[in-house]
Amino acid sequence: MKKLLNTVYVTTVNAALKKDGENLVADVEGKERARIPLHILASFVAFGPILVSPALIGACSGAGISIVMLDRVGRFQARIEGPVSGNVLLRTAQYRLARADGLEVARSFVLGKIANQRAILRRALRDYGAEMGDGPTKDLERAAARMAAILRRAQLGDGTIDALMGSEGEAAMQYFAVFDHLIRSPDKEFRWTGRHRRPPRDPMNALLSFLYTLLTHDCRSACESVGLDPAVGFLHSLRPGRPSLALDLMEELRAPLVDRLALSLVNRRQLRAGDFRWMDGGAVLLSDDGRRTVLDAWQSRKKEERLHPFLRERIPFGLVPFVQAQLLSRYLRGDVDGYPPWFWS
């Protein structure tokens, strides 16, 4: 199994990253602030104007360490990586299935996503139902029941991607319609009015969007680590520059890895309204301190272990995308009969 290597997040504006021996060194205003051995790194992610030396780029490329450049608000700008080591036969099987009929793989992604969103609602009912009051409790119960029906329909659907996408969209509407009942923060700024992405217009949407960016990076790395092409998916349409397979893979992981972490950070008051910035154009962004809090929590979350329902062994959350990518590659090779989604409970 893949060793859980580290991802380093560089958030200090105008930091300079360089190679010194077999180490990544971060300098800020001419002073060394961090020194990390390259052999323990899987990737590093830089936010905003960060200087990366050519020597460090070369060393990372040769060692299989990916470099991801994001702007200060977390939007993707560039990715640097070394030669692709994917198995040509595996990728040929991936392309063939994507062109012909990837419906069953797409169905697994959708089933995993809906089931895990529903599990979030059921967990909230179990943990806090007695404190919510009759109105919110009934709303959550109705949404969970409707999502169960959508899940059955998706499993026994008419066999088209459009029908699957319709089921996924309907389940998402049910889920986000009651999402505000899951937020227990006293800060009125965290009240949920709907999903707004480009740009996020409230703190909760800003938090979700930031964490989804981190999950996309991990899913893309997972696809590449087993030799899959992250651009050729089965559920999301192909588009230049879009990592469609990485987006497919993250669908079943959004609710348990991102949504639950975001709710935990807000409900435990690790993040407050003061950790966000309201911009002139209406966008809401994490502050520098807020972003550091989220990154620390994200790294800690990835170390927590859960039982994998298919493998029947405990693995860290951070390895789930890599395990799922490996299971997908096994399906494409014909080693297993179908792609097993990761169901959270």
Secondary structure by P-SEA (a helix, b strand, c coil): cccbbbbbbbcccbbbbbbcccbbbbbcccccccccccccccbbbbcccccccaaaaaaaaaacbbbbbbcccccccccccccccccaaaaaaaaaaaaccaaaaaaaaaaaaaaaaaaaaaaaaacccccccaaaaaaaaaaaaaaaaaaaaaaaccccaaaaaaaaaaaaaaaaaaccccccccccccccccccccccccaaaaaaaaaaaaaaaaaaaaaaaaccccccccccccccccaaaaaaaaccccccccaaaaaaaaaaccccccccccccccbbbbcaaaaaaaaaaaaaaaabbbbcccccccccccaaaaaaaaaaaaaaacccccccccccc
